[in-house]
Amino acid sequence: MKKTKPAYSRFSDHMQLVAPTRSKKKNDYFAYKPAKGWRNAPYDSLPLHNPPLCPRDEAIFFLHMASEVEHALMVQYLYASFSLGGTQVPEEKREMVNGWRVKILGIAREEMGHLITVQNILHSIGGPLTFQREDFPFDSKLYPFNFSLERMTKNSLAKYVVAEMPSEDFLKKNDPALLKEMNIIKAIAQKGNKGKAINRVGMIYEKIQLLLDGVENEDFLKDSEKFQSPHSAWGTNDHKIIIETATNRADAKAALAKIAEQGEGEVISMKPSTDESHFERFLHIYRAFPQSGRWEASKHVPLNPSTNLPGTDPDPSIITDEQALLWAQLSNQRYRMILLYLSHCLQMEIKPASFYGQLVSWTFGEMYNLRSISDILTTLPQQKGNRKGPRAASPFELPYNLNLPSREMNKWRAHRDQLLNSRIIIDELLEYNDVAHAIYLKALRSADEQALSVIKSIINQ
């Protein structure tokens, strides 16, 4: 059988590329060897499998890695954007800071589009979907940086810039001055990543594209299209949100290339524009962001906040103010609801009689709820009895389980349970008689009652 040739891509520096090749022996799928032109790449930049995986299985493994990375980036970008603003920002700087917040929220939304596209490609080759985050089974140099929920600073921005940057070869050829600037930013980013180098996200997508060349044609499932979520299903006219479907190798590789391109961009603009890559947007914010000690663009929210009960040793990450703790628990609950709604609709066959549109609508609604709750949290104290101290923030803690039941009716029962869980927390928060937030809580409870009514009617069909 003819050997598959790996395609060149500018996303590939610092990674040893391997092209899946097949020997003449029947069913001998993976006589892996380095792809031509990449013999000098460092061997330890690839995760090793023992025993090795065949191309389709390894493609699924890396698609799961891509999904986890996109999910993690989305959450970290959301947390950073929610930290921006506050009364400590000089009045003349507030419009600019709000503009940064809007840009980063936009990037987070686009990461969700990437996450959906990855699930579509998993559908296309018959792989299981995943919505996990941070549970990485291998210590690989392909992961961008250590997961950390932190307020926006010059140092955290440096990590985001480097993770989304184009390859050094691309910059060397097209913008040597920018490459010089990036070398300085990379050193700053590495200090903020416990001394470990930051890796570009595009490397993962390059690896997957190569692996797809080794997947058999019959393993690309044409009937998977009815389970894949198209851009039109999400009711948005925003062309920046990339949601692609694929039922063959070429379309799958093109979809992955679009995702990588949106992150890194081929054309580097020195001035802000309406169609910037993630790299360009983060770079422009980084250049304008104040150095430490000048003025504060973000609130003092905790590093990796937690709702765990405090132990004998004080933990600076734990939220101990009772009211803030309840809001943090509500934030976790709504975050869980987003993931379960998203998981359900992406497992559902798209047809007129389904409740697909309802799940999409609820997913969008919970995104807005999460933003509202996060904004409220940053006005509350993190620590009990210390109203002048650090502010609280959304913990984005994963629930004990993100798996939905196999039977359809039980999926809806799981959604019902989440709404009932939320009602318990809302009722507790309303006991505080907090006039400023009671209107929102009552509106949220009313919307939940309507959702419960819809779910009960589905269960009772």
DRENBA-567146 format. One record per residue (C-alpha): z, y, x; residue number from 1; residue in one letter. Coordinates in nm, 4 decimals, padded with zeros to 6 digits. Layout:
// residues N
[[Z Y X] NUM a]
...
// end
This chain:
// residues 461
[[00.0000 00.0000 00.0000] 1 m]
[[-00.0871 00.3448 00.1275] 2 k]
[[00.1981 00.5401 00.2803] 3 k]
[[00.3133 00.8504 00.0978] 4 t]
[[00.2755 01.1740 00.2885] 5 k]
[[00.5624 01.4220 00.2636] 6 p]
[[00.4634 01.7722 00.1621] 7 a]
[[00.5503 02.0589 00.3923] 8 y]
[[00.7922 02.3100 00.2509] 9 s]
[[00.9595 02.6155 00.3933] 10 r]
[[01.2895 02.4901 00.2453] 11 f]
[[01.3223 02.2212 00.5114] 12 s]
[[01.4755 02.3609 00.8270] 13 d]
[[01.7942 02.1999 00.9618] 14 h]
[[01.7274 01.8801 00.7682] 15 m]
[[01.5701 01.5582 00.8789] 16 q]
[[01.3075 01.4723 00.6223] 17 l]
[[01.2255 01.1110 00.5585] 18 v]
[[00.9252 00.9901 00.3662] 19 a]
[[00.9709 00.6728 00.1606] 20 p]
[[00.7106 00.4232 00.2778] 21 t]
[[00.6329 00.0746 00.1543] 22 r]
[[00.5578 -00.2194 00.3785] 23 s]
[[00.2880 -00.4724 00.3003] 24 k]
[[00.5499 -00.7170 00.1794] 25 k]
[[00.5823 -00.7224 -00.1976] 26 k]
[[00.8899 -00.5437 -00.3364] 27 n]
[[00.9897 -00.4120 00.0084] 28 d]
[[01.0469 -00.0580 -00.1128] 29 y]
[[01.2204 00.1235 00.1628] 30 f]
[[01.1168 00.0946 00.5206] 31 a]
[[01.2337 00.4504 00.5847] 32 y]
[[01.1174 00.6345 00.8928] 33 k]
[[01.1146 01.0034 00.9917] 34 p]
[[00.8300 01.2017 00.8436] 35 a]
[[00.5638 01.3234 01.0818] 36 k]
[[00.6435 01.6591 01.2360] 37 g]
[[01.0201 01.6378 01.1839] 38 w]
[[01.1302 01.4179 01.4740] 39 r]
[[01.3487 01.6900 01.6234] 40 n]
[[01.5582 01.7411 01.3103] 41 a]
[[01.9275 01.6437 01.3474] 42 p]
[[01.9905 01.2916 01.2217] 43 y]
[[02.3398 01.3639 01.0919] 44 d]
[[02.2075 01.6178 00.8415] 45 s]
[[02.1292 01.3358 00.5989] 46 l]
[[02.3969 01.1450 00.4061] 47 p]
[[02.3855 00.7778 00.4973] 48 l]
[[02.4020 00.4992 00.2441] 49 h]
[[02.5402 00.1595 00.3265] 50 n]
[[02.3683 -00.0377 00.1906] 51 p]
[[02.0554 00.1795 00.1665] 52 p]
[[01.9190 00.2851 -00.1722] 53 l]
[[01.5648 00.2344 -00.2997] 54 c]
[[01.3684 00.5584 -00.3650] 55 p]
[[01.4339 00.5830 -00.7401] 56 r]
[[01.8068 00.5174 -00.7042] 57 d]
[[01.8374 00.7650 -00.4201] 58 e]
[[01.6373 01.0239 -00.6177] 59 a]
[[01.8891 00.9851 -00.9017] 60 i]
[[02.1743 01.0204 -00.6507] 61 f]
[[02.0311 01.3481 -00.5208] 62 f]
[[01.9528 01.4745 -00.8707] 63 l]
[[02.3206 01.4169 -00.9513] 64 h]
[[02.4091 01.6098 -00.6364] 65 m]
[[02.1781 01.8949 -00.7449] 66 a]
[[02.3362 01.8967 -01.0912] 67 s]
[[02.6874 01.9144 -00.9486] 68 e]
[[02.5875 02.1932 -00.7096] 69 v]
[[02.4198 02.3983 -00.9854] 70 e]
[[02.7246 02.3507 -01.2096] 71 h]
[[02.9598 02.4522 -00.9280] 72 a]
[[02.7524 02.7582 -00.8365] 73 l]
[[02.7350 02.8670 -01.2005] 74 m]
[[03.1137 02.8520 -01.2373] 75 v]
[[03.1825 03.0286 -00.9066] 76 q]
[[02.9351 03.3058 -00.9898] 77 y]
[[03.0899 03.3482 -01.3353] 78 l]
[[03.4385 03.3742 -01.1865] 79 y]
[[03.3219 03.6318 -00.9303] 80 a]
[[03.1441 03.8397 -01.1954] 81 s]
[[03.4475 03.8357 -01.4273] 82 f]
[[03.6594 03.9714 -01.1410] 83 s]
[[03.4434 04.2824 -01.1016] 84 l]
[[03.5552 04.6126 -01.2502] 85 g]
[[03.8953 04.7447 -01.3488] 86 g]
[[04.0803 05.0726 -01.3388] 87 t]
[[04.1062 05.0551 -00.9591] 88 q]
[[03.7302 05.1151 -00.9262] 89 v]
[[03.6572 05.4858 -00.8558] 90 p]
[[03.5052 05.6470 -01.1627] 91 e]
[[03.1838 05.7410 -00.9832] 92 e]
[[03.1355 05.3761 -00.8767] 93 k]
[[03.1954 05.2070 -01.2132] 94 r]
[[02.8370 05.2134 -01.3359] 95 e]
[[02.7178 05.0534 -01.0117] 96 m]
[[02.9884 04.7846 -01.0245] 97 v]
[[02.9032 04.7064 -01.3867] 98 n]
[[02.5399 04.6686 -01.2784] 99 g]
[[02.6498 04.4112 -01.0189] 100 w]
[[02.8413 04.2228 -01.2875] 101 r]
[[02.5351 04.2116 -01.5135] 102 v]
[[02.3162 04.0855 -01.2280] 103 k]
[[02.5534 03.8066 -01.1317] 104 i]
[[02.6032 03.6999 -01.4936] 105 l]
[[02.2237 03.6779 -01.5123] 106 g]
[[02.2162 03.4541 -01.2054] 107 i]
[[02.4826 03.2297 -01.3623] 108 a]
[[02.2695 03.1951 -01.6764] 109 r]
[[01.9713 03.1017 -01.4617] 110 e]
[[02.1810 02.8374 -01.2851] 111 e]
[[02.2430 02.6855 -01.6269] 112 m]
[[01.8657 02.6695 -01.6748] 113 g]
[[01.8438 02.4864 -01.3423] 114 h]
[[02.1147 02.2460 -01.4601] 115 l]
[[01.9187 02.1677 -01.7783] 116 i]
[[01.5957 02.1184 -01.5827] 117 t]
[[01.7663 01.8673 -01.3528] 118 v]
[[01.8850 01.6720 -01.6597] 119 q]
[[01.5271 01.6729 -01.7911] 120 n]
[[01.4018 01.5204 -01.4658] 121 i]
[[01.6769 01.2594 -01.4825] 122 l]
[[01.5439 01.1751 -01.8290] 123 h]
[[01.1917 01.1526 -01.6863] 124 s]
[[01.2826 00.8728 -01.4416] 125 i]
[[01.5368 00.7042 -01.6695] 126 g]
[[01.8485 00.8125 -01.4828] 127 g]
[[02.1891 00.8826 -01.6415] 128 p]
[[02.2699 01.2469 -01.7103] 129 l]
[[02.5680 01.4134 -01.5450] 130 t]
[[02.7689 01.7284 -01.6087] 131 f]
[[03.0351 01.6713 -01.3469] 132 q]
[[03.1236 01.9216 -01.0788] 133 r]
[[03.2751 01.9084 -00.7301] 134 e]
[[03.3273 01.5313 -00.7372] 135 d]
[[03.0963 01.4756 -00.4410] 136 f]
[[03.0981 01.1159 -00.3147] 137 p]
[[02.9591 01.1878 00.0331] 138 f]
[[03.0499 01.4455 00.2972] 139 d]
[[02.6994 01.5768 00.3590] 140 s]
[[02.5653 01.8817 00.5319] 141 k]
[[02.3443 01.9398 00.2286] 142 l]
[[02.6235 02.0892 00.0154] 143 y]
[[02.6208 02.4713 00.0281] 144 p]
[[02.9909 02.5562 00.0767] 145 f]
[[03.3428 02.4531 -00.0214] 146 n]
[[03.4072 02.5057 -00.3915] 147 f]
[[03.6340 02.8047 -00.4433] 148 s]
[[03.7062 03.0311 -00.7393] 149 l]
[[03.7660 03.3689 -00.5791] 150 e]
[[03.7306 03.7331 -00.6637] 151 r]
[[03.4246 03.9177 -00.5430] 152 m]
[[03.4618 04.0385 -00.1852] 153 t]
[[03.2245 04.1103 00.1008] 154 k]
[[03.3129 03.7707 00.2497] 155 n]
[[03.2539 03.5710 -00.0696] 156 s]
[[02.9260 03.7547 -00.1236] 157 l]
[[02.8171 03.6525 00.2257] 158 a]
[[02.8481 03.2857 00.1239] 159 k]
[[02.6320 03.3390 -00.1844] 160 y]
[[02.3655 03.5258 00.0153] 161 v]
[[02.3410 03.2499 00.2761] 162 v]
[[02.3415 02.9659 00.0220] 163 a]
[[02.0447 03.1219 -00.1590] 164 e]
[[01.8517 03.2413 00.1504] 165 m]
[[01.4994 03.1250 00.2478] 166 p]
[[01.4523 02.9123 00.5582] 167 s]
[[01.4895 03.0658 00.9022] 168 e]
[[01.1293 02.9705 00.9799] 169 d]
[[01.0113 03.1654 00.6762] 170 f]
[[01.2124 03.4740 00.7721] 171 l]
[[01.1114 03.4491 01.1368] 172 k]
[[00.7470 03.4566 01.0337] 173 k]
[[00.7690 03.7135 00.7538] 174 n]
[[01.0689 03.9389 00.8257] 175 d]
[[01.2283 03.9095 01.1727] 176 p]
[[01.4523 04.2109 01.1068] 177 a]
[[01.5972 04.0432 00.7994] 178 l]
[[01.6537 03.7234 00.9980] 179 l]
[[01.8584 03.9236 01.2469] 180 k]
[[02.0652 04.0691 00.9623] 181 e]
[[02.1088 03.7211 00.8127] 182 m]
[[02.2460 03.5831 01.1396] 183 n]
[[02.5276 03.8395 01.1149] 184 i]
[[02.5901 03.7544 00.7473] 185 i]
[[02.5925 03.3809 00.8289] 186 k]
[[02.8737 03.4310 01.0799] 187 a]
[[03.0784 03.6164 00.8168] 188 i]
[[03.0043 03.3494 00.5550] 189 a]
[[03.1116 03.0700 00.7887] 190 q]
[[03.4509 03.2342 00.8421] 191 k]
[[03.4938 03.2400 00.4634] 192 g]
[[03.4043 02.8693 00.4448] 193 n]
[[03.6859 02.7380 00.6665] 194 k]
[[03.4654 02.7620 00.9729] 195 g]
[[03.1950 02.5343 00.8304] 196 k]
[[02.8316 02.6446 00.8227] 197 a]
[[02.6769 02.7359 00.4867] 198 i]
[[02.3789 02.5281 00.3742] 199 n]
[[02.0871 02.6460 00.1664] 200 r]
[[02.0615 02.5001 -00.1832] 201 v]
[[01.6840 02.4625 -00.1522] 202 g]
[[01.7296 02.1802 00.1004] 203 m]
[[01.8504 01.9496 -00.1764] 204 i]
[[01.5402 02.0121 -00.3850] 205 y]
[[01.3132 01.9484 -00.0885] 206 e]
[[01.4841 01.6129 -00.0357] 207 k]
[[01.4376 01.5176 -00.4035] 208 i]
[[01.0686 01.6088 -00.3969] 209 q]
[[01.0176 01.3727 -00.1037] 210 l]
[[01.2095 01.0939 -00.2746] 211 l]
[[01.0008 01.1292 -00.5905] 212 l]
[[00.6956 01.0402 -00.3803] 213 d]
[[00.8491 00.6946 -00.3397] 214 g]
[[00.9169 00.6377 -00.7120] 215 v]
[[00.6728 00.4035 -00.8873] 216 e]
[[00.4299 00.5674 -01.1326] 217 n]
[[00.5549 00.3470 -01.4161] 218 e]
[[00.9095 00.4750 -01.3591] 219 d]
[[00.8060 00.8200 -01.4855] 220 f]
[[00.8617 00.7719 -01.8578] 221 l]
[[00.6175 00.9475 -02.0900] 222 k]
[[00.8315 00.8775 -02.3955] 223 d]
[[01.1230 01.0660 -02.2321] 224 s]
[[00.9664 01.3950 -02.3434] 225 e]
[[01.1270 01.3664 -02.6882] 226 k]
[[01.4702 01.3728 -02.5214] 227 f]
[[01.3941 01.6552 -02.2790] 228 q]
[[01.5033 02.0065 -02.3640] 229 s]
[[01.2138 02.2582 -02.3470] 230 p]
[[01.2513 02.6299 -02.2850] 231 h]
[[01.1557 02.7028 -02.6470] 232 s]
[[01.4533 02.5011 -02.7757] 233 a]
[[01.6952 02.7517 -02.6280] 234 w]
[[01.5686 03.0457 -02.8320] 235 g]
[[01.5395 03.2828 -02.5383] 236 t]
[[01.2410 03.4928 -02.4343] 237 n]
[[01.3925 03.5533 -02.0918] 238 d]
[[01.1284 03.4339 -01.8441] 239 h]
[[01.3904 03.4305 -01.5683] 240 k]
[[01.5632 03.1316 -01.7277] 241 i]
[[01.3656 02.8366 -01.5943] 242 i]
[[01.3834 02.5271 -01.8147] 243 i]
[[01.1091 02.2798 -01.7263] 244 e]
[[01.0179 01.9365 -01.8606] 245 t]
[[00.8317 01.6575 -01.6804] 246 a]
[[00.6865 01.3157 -01.7595] 247 t]
[[00.5031 01.2553 -01.4311] 248 n]
[[00.5566 01.2981 -01.0582] 249 r]
[[00.3526 01.6193 -01.0218] 250 a]
[[00.5337 01.8015 -01.3026] 251 d]
[[00.8749 01.6878 -01.1779] 252 a]
[[00.8038 01.8137 -00.8262] 253 k]
[[00.6631 02.1417 -00.9623] 254 a]
[[00.9781 02.1939 -01.1716] 255 a]
[[01.2014 02.1411 -00.8690] 256 l]
[[00.9883 02.3804 -00.6640] 257 a]
[[01.0300 02.6495 -00.9322] 258 k]
[[01.4077 02.6106 -00.9226] 259 i]
[[01.4189 02.6382 -00.5438] 260 a]
[[01.1793 02.9323 -00.5525] 261 e]
[[01.3939 03.1269 -00.7984] 262 q]
[[01.6890 03.0900 -00.5659] 263 g]
[[01.5168 03.1823 -00.2419] 264 e]
[[01.1979 03.3675 -00.3258] 265 g]
[[00.8828 03.3861 -00.1162] 266 e]
[[00.8415 03.7636 -00.1274] 267 v]
[[01.1382 03.9537 00.0114] 268 i]
[[01.1585 04.3034 -00.1341] 269 s]
[[01.3626 04.5701 00.0396] 270 m]
[[01.4137 04.7528 -00.2909] 271 k]
[[01.5662 04.6208 -00.6149] 272 p]
[[01.3069 04.5039 -00.8707] 273 s]
[[01.3026 04.3402 -01.2111] 274 t]
[[01.1946 03.9993 -01.0816] 275 d]
[[01.4127 03.9323 -00.7794] 276 e]
[[01.5194 03.5921 -00.6520] 277 s]
[[01.8895 03.5063 -00.6435] 278 h]
[[01.8829 03.5702 -00.2698] 279 f]
[[01.7419 03.9200 -00.3133] 280 e]
[[01.9893 04.0128 -00.5849] 281 r]
[[02.2895 03.8940 -00.3845] 282 f]
[[02.1579 04.0594 -00.0686] 283 l]
[[02.1175 04.3983 -00.2378] 284 h]
[[02.4705 04.3755 -00.3796] 285 i]
[[02.6057 04.2687 -00.0402] 286 y]
[[02.4528 04.5695 00.1325] 287 r]
[[02.6098 04.8113 -00.1171] 288 a]
[[02.9448 04.6313 -00.1509] 289 f]
[[03.2407 04.8171 00.0060] 290 p]
[[03.4051 04.6943 00.3221] 291 q]
[[03.7694 04.5872 00.2875] 292 s]
[[04.0002 04.8881 00.2855] 293 g]
[[03.7494 05.1403 00.1522] 294 r]
[[03.7655 05.0970 -00.2248] 295 w]
[[03.8186 04.7943 -00.4510] 296 e]
[[03.5294 04.6668 -00.6639] 297 a]
[[03.7176 04.3681 -00.8057] 298 s]
[[04.0544 04.2993 -00.9627] 299 k]
[[04.3244 04.1077 -00.7771] 300 h]
[[04.2817 03.7728 -00.9486] 301 v]
[[04.4187 03.4511 -00.7925] 302 p]
[[04.2316 03.2136 -00.5669] 303 l]
[[04.1612 02.8934 -00.7614] 304 n]
[[04.3937 02.9673 -01.0568] 305 p]
[[04.5682 02.6742 -01.2177] 306 s]
[[04.7444 02.5938 -01.5443] 307 t]
[[04.9544 02.3162 -01.3867] 308 n]
[[05.3273 02.3435 -01.4370] 309 l]
[[05.4974 02.4859 -01.1269] 310 p]
[[05.6860 02.2387 -00.9120] 311 g]
[[05.9736 02.2947 -00.6758] 312 t]
[[05.7532 02.4820 -00.4279] 313 d]
[[05.6040 02.8111 -00.5499] 314 p]
[[05.2244 02.7935 -00.5809] 315 d]
[[05.0415 03.1294 -00.5762] 316 p]
[[04.7547 02.9856 -00.7799] 317 s]
[[04.9566 02.8812 -01.0875] 318 i]
[[04.9578 03.1054 -01.3950] 319 i]
[[05.3229 03.1350 -01.5009] 320 t]
[[05.3132 03.4186 -01.7560] 321 d]
[[05.3479 03.2403 -02.0924] 322 e]
[[05.0874 03.4420 -02.2812] 323 q]
[[04.8390 03.4378 -01.9950] 324 a]
[[04.8906 03.0623 -01.9611] 325 l]
[[04.7930 03.0093 -02.3254] 326 l]
[[04.4794 03.2204 -02.2793] 327 w]
[[04.3956 03.0188 -01.9669] 328 a]
[[04.4375 02.6966 -02.1635] 329 q]
[[04.2119 02.8374 -02.4352] 330 l]
[[03.9554 02.9230 -02.1665] 331 s]
[[03.9673 02.5644 -02.0370] 332 n]
[[03.9248 02.4344 -02.3907] 333 q]
[[03.6176 02.6478 -02.4620] 334 r]
[[03.4707 02.5526 -02.1231] 335 y]
[[03.5123 02.1879 -02.2201] 336 r]
[[03.3406 02.2581 -02.5510] 337 m]
[[03.0399 02.4133 -02.3745] 338 i]
[[02.9969 02.1064 -02.1554] 339 l]
[[03.0284 01.8607 -02.4462] 340 l]
[[02.7877 02.0541 -02.6700] 341 y]
[[02.5404 02.0742 -02.3830] 342 l]
[[02.5806 01.7061 -02.2998] 343 s]
[[02.5287 01.6039 -02.6625] 344 h]
[[02.2143 01.8069 -02.7255] 345 c]
[[02.0550 01.6907 -02.3985] 346 l]
[[02.1125 01.3277 -02.4996] 347 q]
[[01.9674 01.3800 -02.8470] 348 m]
[[01.6105 01.3136 -02.9521] 349 e]
[[01.4490 01.6423 -03.0520] 350 i]
[[01.3178 01.6157 -03.4078] 351 k]
[[01.3180 01.8451 -03.7143] 352 p]
[[01.5899 01.6543 -03.9002] 353 a]
[[01.8366 01.6556 -03.6087] 354 s]
[[02.1256 01.8938 -03.5467] 355 f]
[[01.9859 01.9851 -03.2053] 356 y]
[[01.9520 02.3541 -03.2922] 357 g]
[[02.3116 02.3671 -03.4126] 358 q]
[[02.4387 02.2316 -03.0805] 359 l]
[[02.2274 02.4813 -02.8860] 360 v]
[[02.3641 02.7649 -03.1011] 361 s]
[[02.7230 02.6539 -03.0428] 362 w]
[[02.6595 02.6232 -02.6685] 363 t]
[[02.5415 02.9853 -02.6530] 364 f]
[[02.8314 03.0955 -02.8716] 365 g]
[[03.0846 02.9366 -02.6384] 366 e]
[[02.9317 03.1166 -02.3411] 367 m]
[[03.0122 03.4472 -02.5087] 368 y]
[[03.3597 03.3225 -02.6033] 369 n]
[[03.4251 03.2245 -02.2435] 370 l]
[[03.3248 03.5699 -02.1236] 371 r]
[[03.5475 03.7411 -02.3831] 372 s]
[[03.8471 03.5222 -02.2991] 373 i]
[[03.7940 03.5736 -01.9257] 374 s]
[[03.7886 03.9499 -01.9736] 375 d]
[[04.1152 03.9324 -02.1682] 376 i]
[[04.2775 03.7161 -01.8986] 377 l]
[[04.2070 03.9716 -01.6260] 378 t]
[[04.4122 04.2266 -01.8210] 379 t]
[[04.7185 03.9982 -01.8274] 380 l]
[[04.9678 03.9290 -01.5485] 381 p]
[[04.9389 03.6012 -01.3631] 382 q]
[[05.3090 03.5734 -01.2819] 383 q]
[[05.5961 03.5767 -01.5275] 384 k]
[[05.7883 03.9042 -01.5137] 385 g]
[[05.5428 04.0720 -01.2749] 386 n]
[[05.3184 04.2951 -01.4816] 387 r]
[[05.2220 04.5030 -01.1775] 388 k]
[[05.1209 04.1996 -00.9734] 389 g]
[[04.7997 03.9926 -00.9647] 390 p]
[[04.5948 03.9496 -01.2805] 391 r]
[[04.5310 03.6135 -01.4443] 392 a]
[[04.1820 03.4584 -01.4627] 393 a]
[[03.9906 03.1667 -01.6142] 394 s]
[[04.0724 02.8456 -01.4223] 395 p]
[[03.7553 02.6523 -01.5178] 396 f]
[[03.9542 02.3302 -01.4914] 397 e]
[[03.7613 02.0156 -01.5775] 398 l]
[[03.9045 01.7983 -01.8574] 399 p]
[[04.0191 01.4413 -01.8061] 400 y]
[[03.6816 01.3181 -01.9303] 401 n]
[[03.3342 01.4610 -01.9948] 402 l]
[[03.1836 01.1402 -02.1325] 403 n]
[[03.0821 01.1380 -02.4962] 404 l]
[[03.1140 00.8201 -02.7056] 405 p]
[[02.8029 00.6016 -02.7352] 406 s]
[[02.7856 00.6087 -03.1175] 407 r]
[[02.6463 00.9280 -03.2710] 408 e]
[[02.9182 00.9749 -03.5343] 409 m]
[[03.1853 00.9456 -03.2671] 410 n]
[[03.0194 01.2223 -03.0686] 411 k]
[[03.0717 01.4506 -03.3660] 412 w]
[[03.4310 01.3337 -03.3950] 413 r]
[[03.4796 01.4378 -03.0316] 414 a]
[[03.3514 01.7893 -03.1166] 415 h]
[[03.5861 01.7989 -03.4157] 416 r]
[[03.8793 01.7121 -03.1910] 417 d]
[[03.7974 01.9953 -02.9512] 418 q]
[[03.7963 02.2476 -03.2356] 419 l]
[[04.1324 02.1143 -03.3545] 420 l]
[[04.2679 02.1402 -02.9990] 421 n]
[[04.1518 02.4999 -02.9870] 422 s]
[[04.3198 02.5787 -03.3198] 423 r]
[[04.6583 02.4719 -03.1795] 424 i]
[[04.6292 02.7195 -02.8915] 425 i]
[[04.4960 03.0020 -03.1108] 426 i]
[[04.7861 02.9639 -03.3541] 427 d]
[[05.0334 02.9836 -03.0654] 428 e]
[[04.8672 03.2973 -02.9304] 429 l]
[[04.8765 03.4645 -03.2731] 430 l]
[[05.2558 03.4270 -03.2729] 431 e]
[[05.2704 03.6930 -02.9988] 432 y]
[[05.1593 03.9555 -03.2530] 433 n]
[[04.9305 04.1044 -02.9901] 434 d]
[[04.7415 04.3554 -03.2056] 435 v]
[[04.4807 04.4235 -02.9371] 436 a]
[[04.3612 04.0606 -02.9344] 437 h]
[[04.4567 03.9340 -03.2816] 438 a]
[[04.1253 04.0441 -03.4336] 439 i]
[[03.9280 03.8393 -03.1832] 440 y]
[[04.1527 03.5350 -03.2232] 441 l]
[[04.1240 03.5406 -03.6022] 442 k]
[[03.7454 03.5762 -03.5814] 443 a]
[[03.7331 03.2851 -03.3386] 444 l]
[[03.9486 03.0711 -03.5666] 445 r]
[[03.7248 03.1582 -03.8633] 446 s]
[[03.4096 03.0602 -03.6692] 447 a]
[[03.5774 02.7349 -03.5706] 448 d]
[[03.6569 02.6584 -03.9348] 449 e]
[[03.2884 02.6990 -04.0205] 450 q]
[[03.1931 02.4663 -03.7346] 451 a]
[[03.4517 02.2132 -03.8526] 452 l]
[[03.3021 02.2246 -04.1993] 453 s]
[[02.9564 02.1458 -04.0603] 454 v]
[[03.0910 01.8617 -03.8460] 455 i]
[[03.2884 01.7067 -04.1333] 456 k]
[[02.9757 01.7082 -04.3492] 457 s]
[[02.7845 01.5248 -04.0742] 458 i]
[[03.0601 01.2657 -04.0286] 459 i]
[[03.0818 01.2045 -04.4046] 460 n]
[[02.7075 01.1507 -04.4510] 461 q]
// end
